[in-house]
């Protein structure tokens, strides 16, 4: 049974959809891969921020570099059409 993808409105077979890691919606493969990548970036940012807040040993001496990494990941998320603050 064909259904529309909520992100791109492309019609796809229901059995071809995949569950979004961000919104729990059923997406086409292409939209799923974008949201999956955004989710990976989001989780990486959250891990880095947690380690920064807890003054993790491996980050000592390069906190500025890790903050720059977070900024770069947020830019990648933005380029994919999402806002990190809204995730």
N, C-alpha and C positions, 0 to 999 in steps of 0.2 A: 504494500500500500504506500503510495507516494505521500510524502509530507514536506512542508517547506522548512528549510534551515532558518532559525530565528535570527541569525546574524547576517546572512547574505541573501536570503529569500530564494535560494536555489532549491528546486524540487529534487528530492532524493528518496530512495526506498527506505522505509522505516528500519529494515534490518541492516542498512548501511550506516545508520547514525551512531554517534558515540557520545557518551555523557560528558558534558563540560566539567572540568575540575574546578571551575570558578562559580558557575551559575546553576549547575545541575540540569541544564537544558540539553536536549538532544541536538547535536550539530553534525554537519557534513564533515568529512575527513579534513578538508582544508581549514575550516574554521576551528575544528578541534585542535589541530596541530598548532595553530596560532595561540589559542587559549592555553594549551598545555605548556608552550614555551613561556608565556606570560606567567603562568603559575610557578614554573621552575625559577624564574627570575625573582618572583615575589618571595618564595621560600628562601632563596639564597640571601635576599636583602634582610629578611626577618632574622635569619641565623646570624648574619654579620652584626646587625644592630643589637641582638641579644648578647653576643660576645663582647661588643664594645661597651655596653652598659655594665657588664660584669667584669670588665677589665681582665679579660682572658690573657693568659701568659703569652701565647704566640703572637698577640697583636701589639705587645709592648714595643715601643720604638718606631712603630709604623701606623699609628692610629690615623694619621692624616691620609695615608695611602688607602686604608680600608674605607674611610669616609668617601674618598674619591671613587672607589669601586662601587659603593652604594649609589652614588650620584650617576655613574655610568649605567648601572643596571636600571635605574629609574628612567633614564633617557631611552634605553632600549625598549622598555615597556611603553613609553610614550610614542615611540616610532611605530609600534604595533597597534596603536589606536586605543590604548587604555591609560587610565590615570591611577598611579599607585595608591594614592590617598583614598580612592573610591573602591579599591579591591578589598 
